[in-house]
């Protein structure tokens, strides 16, 4: 089918096979489509319109696997190493085997649905995978490799809240912490429960970060582990993560006792021996929480801490409790006590909106309190 210059053209190449010809961005393009002549005309009109609108995407034979490799290279410049490794692992283990050989420009929403249906992953992992795949296609649009994002039209996988977990009542939280007495991670659990700090922030904490006079902790570091760099120190997850928080007398006393043990270790004196510990120096990078037999500056394994926590929490009657739930319980407890949202958010290093969305799960006590308040309002009315 001949058309005026600039209108493009359609050549029928066989039964329900047509070759489209058009010009865009000063170049001549060709695309083969399968279907009726009516469908071919519709596709040609769409291509010409994208050229007029400045949204034209030239045909490209790059496979989805090829684009994923390019995309991951781009992301490596902006993502934290640990996050990038998770992106890489998810895409290469789950997406590339299923869709990697497909041309990037031909992947459809139905194929994305099929990808999700074929994976047996935890709900939170599926939700995260959905976000990562959608981001991958979004960058392809930005680079003008595709015109639309197939993930946008796919069915979002069913998943649970990113930070869904268990929120302990006040009495439960106190009983849990006491249940860890005698454990090697008792002080770690206490700090998590009574400060809301993240596990990796706690394990990066140095004695130099604690001002016992002001009873304050400065949080400027976190532990991360990657295949490329191993276990090392980095900054907190966000700018809000850099913060200074106050601690109570009880936690301050516990930390003083822990520090005294470290000083005695350096001095080489028994726990009952009288000695002036003020004369014992600690390295500037001396860590607060050490693994058994480790040096004062050796970072403790986050996974080992979690494993120890999980086993002990299960014996205490909380088989589904995560270490991260101590953070959520701390935040929710403060909210239930009437501490303003912005104060709690600053303390735990989160955005107030995120705090309300993920952490402010109302406890049974709070819900009962709300019902009682409503009861006083309706008394004599209903």
C-alpha positions as CSV (number, residue, x, y, z in Angstrom):
1,X,0.0,0.0,0.0
2,X,1.6,3.3,-1.2
3,X,1.1,6.4,0.9
4,X,2.3,10.0,0.7
5,X,5.8,10.8,1.8
6,X,5.7,11.1,5.6
7,X,2.5,8.9,5.9
8,X,4.5,5.7,5.9
9,X,3.5,2.6,4.0
10,X,2.4,-1.0,4.3
11,X,3.6,-3.9,2.2
12,X,1.7,-7.2,2.5
13,X,4.3,-10.0,2.7
14,X,2.0,-13.0,3.1
15,X,-1.2,-14.1,4.8
16,X,-1.7,-11.8,7.8
17,X,1.9,-10.6,7.6
18,X,2.6,-7.0,6.8
19,X,5.8,-4.8,6.7
20,X,5.3,-1.3,8.0
21,X,7.5,1.5,6.7
22,X,7.7,5.0,8.2
23,X,10.1,7.8,9.0
24,X,10.8,9.2,12.5
25,X,13.7,11.2,14.0
26,X,15.1,11.7,10.5
27,X,15.5,8.0,10.0
28,X,13.6,5.3,8.0
29,X,12.2,2.4,10.1
30,X,10.7,-1.0,9.2
31,X,8.6,-3.3,11.3
32,X,6.9,-6.6,10.5
33,X,3.5,-7.2,12.2
34,X,1.2,-10.2,12.1
35,X,-2.5,-9.8,11.9
36,X,-5.2,-8.3,9.6
37,X,-4.6,-5.3,7.4
38,X,-6.8,-3.3,9.7
39,X,-4.5,-4.1,12.6
40,X,-1.5,-3.2,10.5
41,X,-3.0,0.2,9.7
42,X,-3.8,0.8,13.3
43,X,-0.2,0.0,14.4
44,X,1.2,2.3,11.6
45,X,-1.0,5.2,12.8
46,X,0.2,4.6,16.4
47,X,3.9,4.7,15.2
48,X,3.3,7.8,13.2
49,X,1.6,9.5,16.2
50,X,4.5,8.7,18.5
51,X,6.8,10.3,16.0
52,X,4.6,13.4,15.9
53,X,4.5,13.5,19.7
54,X,8.2,13.1,20.2
55,X,7.7,9.7,21.9
56,X,8.9,7.5,19.1
57,X,10.7,4.2,20.0
58,X,12.8,2.7,17.3
59,X,12.6,-1.1,16.8
60,X,15.4,-2.8,18.7
61,X,16.3,-6.5,18.9
62,X,17.8,-6.3,22.4
63,X,16.6,-9.1,24.6
64,X,15.1,-8.6,28.0
65,X,18.2,-10.3,29.5
66,X,20.5,-7.9,27.6
67,X,18.6,-4.9,28.8
68,X,18.6,-6.2,32.4
69,X,22.4,-6.4,32.2
70,X,22.6,-2.8,31.0
71,X,20.0,-1.7,33.6
72,X,21.9,-3.3,36.5
73,X,25.1,-1.5,35.3
74,X,23.3,1.8,35.5
75,X,21.8,1.0,38.9
76,X,25.2,0.1,40.3
77,X,26.1,3.8,40.2
78,X,23.2,4.9,42.4
79,X,22.2,2.0,44.7
80,X,23.8,0.9,47.9
81,X,26.0,-2.3,47.2
82,X,23.8,-4.5,49.4
83,X,20.6,-3.3,47.6
84,X,22.2,-3.7,44.2
85,X,23.2,-7.2,45.0
86,X,19.6,-8.0,45.9
87,X,18.3,-6.5,42.6
88,X,20.9,-8.5,40.7
89,X,20.0,-11.7,42.5
90,X,16.2,-11.4,42.0
91,X,16.5,-10.5,38.3
92,X,19.0,-13.2,37.4
93,X,17.5,-16.0,39.5
94,X,13.8,-15.4,38.8
95,X,13.3,-13.1,35.8
96,X,16.0,-13.9,33.3
97,X,15.3,-17.7,33.3
98,X,11.6,-17.0,32.5
99,X,11.7,-14.0,30.2
100,X,15.3,-13.3,29.4
101,X,15.3,-14.6,25.9
102,X,12.2,-12.6,24.9
103,X,12.8,-9.3,22.9
104,X,12.4,-6.4,25.3
105,X,9.9,-4.6,23.1
106,X,7.6,-7.6,22.8
107,X,7.1,-8.4,26.4
108,X,3.4,-8.0,27.4
109,X,1.5,-7.6,30.7
110,X,0.2,-11.2,30.3
111,X,3.7,-12.5,30.2
112,X,4.5,-10.5,33.4
113,X,1.4,-12.1,35.0
114,X,2.7,-15.5,33.9
115,X,6.1,-14.7,35.5
116,X,4.5,-14.0,38.8
117,X,2.3,-17.0,38.7
118,X,5.2,-19.3,38.1
119,X,7.3,-18.1,41.1
120,X,7.0,-19.5,44.6
121,X,8.4,-16.7,46.7
122,X,7.4,-15.2,50.0
123,X,4.8,-12.4,49.7
124,X,7.2,-9.7,50.7
125,X,9.8,-10.9,48.2
126,X,7.1,-11.0,45.4
127,X,6.1,-7.4,46.2
128,X,9.7,-6.3,46.1
129,X,10.3,-8.2,42.8
130,X,7.3,-6.4,41.3
131,X,8.8,-3.0,42.2
132,X,12.2,-4.0,40.8
133,X,10.8,-5.3,37.5
134,X,8.6,-2.2,37.1
135,X,11.6,0.0,37.7
136,X,13.6,-1.9,35.1
137,X,10.9,-1.3,32.4
138,X,10.5,2.4,33.5
139,X,14.2,3.0,32.8
140,X,13.7,1.4,29.4
141,X,11.0,3.9,28.6
142,X,13.3,6.7,29.7
143,X,15.9,5.5,27.3
144,X,13.3,5.2,24.6
145,X,13.7,1.5,24.1
146,X,10.0,0.8,24.8
147,X,6.8,2.9,24.6
148,X,4.9,1.6,27.6
149,X,5.5,-0.3,30.8
150,X,3.9,-3.8,30.7
151,X,4.2,-4.1,34.5
152,X,1.8,-1.2,34.9
153,X,-1.0,-3.3,33.2
154,X,0.0,-6.6,35.0
155,X,-1.7,-7.8,38.1
156,X,0.2,-6.8,41.2
157,X,1.2,-9.9,43.2
158,X,-0.6,-10.3,46.4
159,X,1.8,-9.5,49.3
160,X,1.9,-8.3,52.8
161,X,3.0,-5.0,54.1
162,X,6.7,-4.3,53.7
163,X,7.1,-4.0,57.4
164,X,4.3,-6.2,58.5
165,X,5.1,-8.1,61.7
166,X,4.3,-8.5,65.3
167,X,3.8,-5.5,67.7
168,X,4.3,-6.4,71.3
169,X,2.3,-5.0,74.1
170,X,4.3,-3.1,76.8
171,X,4.3,-6.0,79.2
172,X,5.2,-8.4,76.5
173,X,8.2,-6.3,75.3
174,X,9.5,-6.0,78.9
175,X,9.1,-9.8,79.5
176,X,10.9,-10.5,76.2
177,X,13.9,-8.4,77.1
178,X,14.1,-10.0,80.5
179,X,13.9,-13.4,78.8
180,X,17.2,-12.6,77.0
181,X,19.1,-12.1,80.2
182,X,22.1,-14.4,80.2
183,X,22.2,-14.5,76.4
184,X,25.1,-13.2,74.5
185,X,22.8,-10.7,72.7
186,X,21.0,-9.5,75.7
187,X,22.4,-5.9,75.5
188,X,21.7,-5.8,71.8
189,X,18.1,-6.8,72.3
190,X,17.7,-4.2,75.1
191,X,19.1,-1.4,72.9
192,X,16.7,-2.4,70.1
193,X,13.7,-2.5,72.3
194,X,14.3,0.7,74.2
195,X,15.8,2.9,71.4
196,X,14.1,1.6,68.1
197,X,17.5,1.4,66.5
198,X,17.9,-1.0,63.5
199,X,19.9,-4.1,64.1
200,X,22.8,-3.0,61.8
201,X,22.9,0.4,63.4
202,X,23.3,-1.3,66.8
203,X,26.1,-3.6,65.7
204,X,28.0,-0.6,64.2
205,X,27.8,1.4,67.5
206,X,31.0,2.4,69.1
207,X,31.6,3.5,72.7
208,X,32.7,6.8,71.2
209,X,29.1,7.2,70.0
210,X,27.7,7.2,73.5
211,X,27.7,10.2,75.7
212,X,27.0,8.8,79.2
213,X,26.9,12.3,80.7
214,X,24.1,13.4,78.4
215,X,22.7,9.9,78.2
216,X,22.6,10.2,74.4
217,X,23.6,8.0,71.5
218,X,24.8,9.4,68.2
219,X,23.8,7.2,65.2
220,X,26.0,7.8,62.2
221,X,27.0,4.3,61.1
222,X,25.5,0.9,60.0
223,X,26.8,-2.5,59.1
224,X,26.4,-3.9,55.6
225,X,27.6,-7.1,54.0
226,X,28.1,-7.6,50.3
227,X,29.8,-10.2,48.2
228,X,32.1,-7.6,46.7
229,X,33.2,-5.9,49.9
230,X,32.4,-8.4,52.7
231,X,31.3,-7.0,56.1
232,X,31.9,-3.2,56.5
233,X,30.7,0.1,57.8
234,X,28.5,2.5,55.8
235,X,26.2,5.4,56.7
236,X,22.6,4.9,57.8
237,X,19.9,4.1,55.1
238,X,18.7,7.6,54.8
239,X,19.6,11.2,55.8
240,X,17.0,10.8,58.6
241,X,19.0,7.9,59.8
242,X,21.7,10.3,61.1
243,X,20.4,11.2,64.5
244,X,21.1,11.6,68.2
245,X,18.6,10.0,70.7
246,X,18.4,10.1,74.4
247,X,18.3,7.0,76.6
248,X,16.8,6.3,80.0
249,X,18.8,5.7,83.2
250,X,18.2,1.9,83.1
251,X,19.6,1.5,79.6
252,X,22.5,3.8,80.4
253,X,23.4,1.7,83.4
254,X,23.3,-1.5,81.3
255,X,25.6,0.0,78.7
256,X,28.0,1.2,81.4
257,X,28.2,-2.3,82.7
258,X,28.9,-3.6,79.2
259,X,31.7,-1.0,78.7
260,X,33.2,-1.9,82.1
261,X,33.5,-5.5,81.0
262,X,35.4,-4.3,77.9
263,X,37.7,-2.1,79.9
264,X,38.5,-5.1,82.2
265,X,39.2,-7.2,79.1
266,X,41.7,-4.6,77.9
267,X,43.2,-4.3,81.3
268,X,43.4,-8.1,81.7
269,X,41.8,-8.1,85.2
270,X,39.0,-10.3,86.6
271,X,35.5,-9.0,87.0
272,X,35.8,-8.8,90.8
273,X,39.3,-7.2,91.0
274,X,39.6,-3.6,92.2
275,X,41.1,-1.4,89.5
276,X,40.9,2.2,88.3
277,X,39.3,1.6,84.9
278,X,39.5,5.4,84.1
279,X,43.1,4.8,83.3
280,X,42.3,2.0,80.8
281,X,42.2,3.3,77.2
282,X,39.8,1.9,74.6
283,X,40.5,2.1,70.8
284,X,38.6,4.9,69.1
285,X,36.8,2.4,67.0
286,X,36.1,0.0,69.9
287,X,32.6,-1.5,69.3
288,X,29.9,-1.8,71.9
289,X,28.7,-5.3,71.0
290,X,31.2,-8.0,70.3
291,X,31.0,-11.6,69.3
292,X,32.5,-14.1,71.8
293,X,36.2,-14.2,71.3
294,X,36.3,-11.3,68.8
295,X,38.5,-8.2,69.0
296,X,37.2,-4.8,70.1
297,X,36.9,-3.6,66.5
298,X,35.7,-6.7,64.8
299,X,32.1,-6.3,63.4
300,X,29.7,-8.8,64.6
301,X,27.7,-10.9,62.1
302,X,24.2,-9.5,61.7
303,X,22.9,-12.9,60.5
304,X,24.3,-14.6,63.6
305,X,22.6,-12.1,65.9
306,X,19.3,-12.7,64.0
307,X,19.6,-16.5,64.3
308,X,20.3,-16.3,68.0
309,X,17.4,-14.0,68.5
310,X,15.0,-16.2,66.5
311,X,15.8,-19.3,68.5
312,X,15.5,-17.7,71.9
313,X,12.4,-15.7,71.0
314,X,10.8,-19.0,69.9
315,X,11.6,-20.6,73.2
316,X,10.0,-17.6,75.0
317,X,6.8,-18.2,73.1
318,X,7.3,-15.9,70.1
319,X,8.1,-18.2,67.1
320,X,7.1,-15.6,64.5
321,X,8.7,-12.5,66.1
322,X,11.4,-10.8,64.0
323,X,14.3,-8.8,65.4
324,X,13.0,-5.9,63.4
325,X,9.7,-6.1,65.3
326,X,11.4,-4.7,68.3
327,X,11.7,-1.4,66.3
328,X,8.1,-1.5,65.4
329,X,7.0,-2.3,69.0
330,X,9.2,0.6,70.3
331,X,7.6,3.1,67.9
332,X,4.1,1.9,68.5
333,X,4.5,1.9,72.2
334,X,5.7,5.6,72.2
335,X,2.7,6.5,70.0
336,X,0.3,4.8,72.4
337,X,1.9,6.7,75.2
338,X,1.0,10.0,73.5
339,X,4.5,10.9,72.1
340,X,3.9,13.0,69.0
341,X,4.4,11.3,65.6
342,X,7.2,13.7,64.5
343,X,9.1,13.0,67.7
344,X,8.9,9.2,67.3
345,X,9.8,9.5,63.6
346,X,12.9,11.5,64.4
347,X,13.9,9.1,67.1
348,X,13.8,6.0,64.9
349,X,15.0,7.8,61.8
350,X,11.9,7.4,59.6
351,X,9.6,9.7,57.7
352,X,6.4,10.4,59.7
353,X,4.2,9.1,56.9
354,X,6.2,5.8,56.8
355,X,6.0,5.5,60.5
356,X,2.2,5.8,60.5
357,X,1.9,3.4,57.5
358,X,4.1,0.6,58.7
359,X,4.8,0.9,62.4
360,X,1.7,2.4,64.0
361,X,-0.2,-0.9,64.2
362,X,-2.6,-0.4,67.0
363,X,-2.2,-2.8,69.9
364,X,-5.1,-4.5,71.7
365,X,-4.7,-2.1,74.6
366,X,-4.8,0.9,72.3
367,X,-7.9,-0.4,70.5
368,X,-9.7,-1.0,73.8
369,X,-8.8,2.6,74.9
370,X,-10.2,4.0,71.7
371,X,-13.4,2.0,72.3
372,X,-13.7,3.4,75.8
373,X,-13.2,6.9,74.6
374,X,-16.0,6.5,72.1
375,X,-18.1,5.0,74.9
376,X,-17.9,8.2,76.9
377,X,-19.0,10.2,73.8
378,X,-22.0,8.0,73.1
379,X,-23.2,7.6,76.7
380,X,-26.6,9.1,76.9
381,X,-26.8,9.6,73.2
382,X,-27.3,6.1,71.8
